[in-house]
Amino acid sequence: MELPRIPVSRRTGDELFVSHGLGQQVHLLEFWQWYASDLVSNATRGILAEFIVAMALGEHHGVRLEWDSFDIETSTGIRIEVKSAAYVQSWHQHDYSRLQFSVRPTRLWSAETRAYCKQQRRQADIYVFALLHHKDQTTINPLDLSQWTFYVLATELLNQQLSEAKSLSLKRLESLNPVQCDFDGLYRAVHQVHAACSTASSSSSSFS
């Protein structure tokens, strides 16, 4: 039996829960408020970081695909993986969190074979590391874009320097000389890094 992928359409939040065809006077928006109001939490912050990057690139009008091989694909075909970290968490802390970003290679899902490829690799063209750098618990607000710092790096450089490493620290990330920027500079940074990747790839091909 074959069950095709279910198409996802963007919802408004006004949709009602129903029971036996009768509306329950509870809207989808209330579910979103119930499960996603804690923006500082690890899981929700990670998804929020993806949205912020998509917003900077003008790619936030569709829907997030949960099981895609990368987080964002721009209208020009740039594939982006977004990873986030923060000093402050929702739970009780004895100290600020030690910053680590996941860079784990993954196996690509093949639509043709309907199976995962055997080889593990990093699927995106570019990684955007999103750091919620704000350290004051009383004023932390992930919706305040000035509280974020972004580091943009070509996946090829990660592959060269980290091989199959699963994570890297902020210090190690900075040693790779990523393009560092704020939200307003993120669009330019992504396209700058991608252009540099394309140029390097073209030069490499011409000498092969």
C-alpha positions in Angstrom: 0.0 0.0 0.0 1.3 3.5 -0.9 0.3 6.5 1.1 1.4 9.7 -0.6 2.7 12.8 1.2 -0.1 14.9 2.6 0.0 18.4 1.2 0.1 21.1 3.9 -1.7 24.4 3.5 -1.1 27.5 5.6 -3.8 27.9 8.3 -5.1 31.1 9.9 -5.6 30.1 13.5 -9.3 30.8 13.2 -10.1 27.1 12.5 -12.4 25.5 15.1 -12.0 22.2 16.8 -15.1 20.1 16.0 -16.9 17.1 17.5 -19.4 15.2 15.4 -19.6 18.2 13.1 -20.2 20.7 15.9 -17.7 23.5 16.6 -16.3 23.5 20.1 -15.7 27.3 20.3 -12.0 26.5 20.7 -9.8 27.8 17.9 -6.5 26.5 16.5 -4.9 29.7 17.7 -5.5 28.5 21.2 -3.5 25.3 20.5 -0.6 27.3 19.2 -0.7 29.5 22.3 -0.9 26.5 24.5 2.1 24.6 23.1 4.4 27.4 21.7 4.2 30.3 24.0 7.5 29.4 25.7 9.8 30.9 23.1 12.9 30.5 25.3 12.4 26.7 25.4 15.0 24.7 23.5 12.6 23.1 21.1 10.4 26.1 20.3 13.4 28.4 20.1 14.9 26.2 17.4 11.8 26.4 15.2 11.5 30.2 15.9 15.1 30.6 14.7 14.2 28.9 11.5 11.3 31.3 11.0 13.5 34.3 11.8 16.0 33.2 9.1 13.2 32.6 6.7 11.8 36.0 7.5 15.1 37.7 6.8 15.2 36.0 3.4 11.6 36.7 2.6 10.8 33.0 2.6 8.4 32.9 5.6 5.0 32.9 3.8 4.7 29.2 3.2 4.6 26.4 5.7 7.4 24.5 7.6 8.0 21.0 6.3 8.9 18.9 9.4 10.9 16.1 7.7 12.7 18.0 4.9 16.4 17.3 4.5 17.1 21.0 5.2 15.2 23.8 6.9 14.8 26.5 4.2 15.1 26.6 0.4 15.1 30.0 -1.1 13.3 30.9 -4.3 16.7 30.9 -6.0 17.5 27.3 -4.8 19.8 28.0 -1.8 19.4 25.2 0.7 19.9 26.4 4.3 20.2 24.5 7.6 19.5 26.6 10.8 20.9 25.7 14.2 20.3 27.7 17.3 21.8 28.0 20.8 21.2 30.3 23.8 22.8 31.2 27.1 19.5 31.4 28.9 16.9 28.5 29.1 13.4 28.3 30.5 14.4 26.0 33.3 16.3 26.7 36.5 20.0 27.2 35.7 23.1 27.2 38.0 25.0 29.0 35.2 24.6 30.0 31.6 24.3 27.1 29.1 27.5 25.9 27.4 26.9 26.8 23.7 26.9 23.9 21.3 25.5 23.7 17.8 24.5 20.5 16.1 26.2 19.8 12.7 25.5 16.1 12.5 25.5 14.6 9.0 22.2 13.0 8.0 20.9 10.5 5.5 18.9 12.0 2.7 15.4 10.6 2.0 15.0 9.6 -1.6 11.6 10.1 -3.2 12.6 7.7 -6.0 13.5 4.7 -3.8 11.3 5.7 -0.9 14.2 5.0 1.4 17.0 6.8 3.2 20.3 6.9 1.3 23.1 4.9 2.9 25.7 7.7 2.8 25.5 10.3 5.6 26.2 14.0 4.6 25.2 17.5 5.4 22.4 18.2 3.0 22.2 22.1 2.9 24.5 24.5 1.0 24.8 26.9 3.9 24.5 26.7 7.7 23.1 29.6 9.7 24.0 29.4 13.4 21.5 31.6 15.3 22.6 32.6 18.8 20.1 34.2 21.2 22.9 36.1 22.9 20.8 38.0 25.4 21.8 37.0 29.0 19.3 38.9 31.2 16.4 36.6 32.3 14.1 39.5 33.1 14.3 41.1 29.7 15.0 38.1 27.3 12.6 38.2 24.4 13.3 36.0 21.4 10.9 38.2 19.3 13.4 41.1 19.8 15.6 40.5 16.8 18.4 42.7 18.3 18.9 39.9 20.9 20.1 37.5 18.2 23.5 37.1 16.5 23.9 35.1 13.3 26.9 33.2 11.9 26.8 32.1 8.3 29.1 29.4 7.0 29.3 27.3 3.8 28.6 23.6 4.3 31.7 22.7 2.3 33.9 24.4 4.9 32.2 22.5 7.7 32.9 19.3 5.7 36.5 20.2 5.2 37.2 21.2 8.8 34.9 19.0 10.8 34.4 15.9 8.7 31.8 13.8 10.5 31.7 15.8 13.8 28.3 16.0 15.4 28.6 19.4 17.1 30.8 22.4 17.5 31.2 25.1 20.2 30.9 28.8 19.6 34.6 29.2 19.9 35.3 26.5 17.3 32.6 28.1 15.0 34.3 31.5 15.3 37.6 29.9 14.4 36.2 29.0 11.0 35.7 32.7 10.2 32.0 32.7 9.5 30.2 35.8 8.3 28.8 37.3 11.5 25.8 39.6 11.4 22.6 40.8 13.0 19.1 40.2 11.6 19.3 43.2 9.2 22.5 41.9 7.7 21.4 38.2 7.3 20.0 38.4 3.8 23.2 39.9 2.5 25.4 37.4 4.5 23.6 34.4 3.1 23.9 35.5 -0.4 27.5 36.6 0.1 28.5 33.2 1.4 26.5 31.4 -1.3 28.2 33.5 -4.0 31.6 32.7 -2.6 30.7 29.0 -2.6 29.6 29.2 -6.3 32.8 31.0 -7.3 35.0 28.5 -5.5 33.1 25.6 -7.0 33.4 27.0 -10.5 37.1 27.6 -10.0 37.6 24.1 -8.7 35.7 22.6 -11.7 37.8 24.6 -14.2 41.0 23.1 -12.9 39.8 19.5 -12.6 
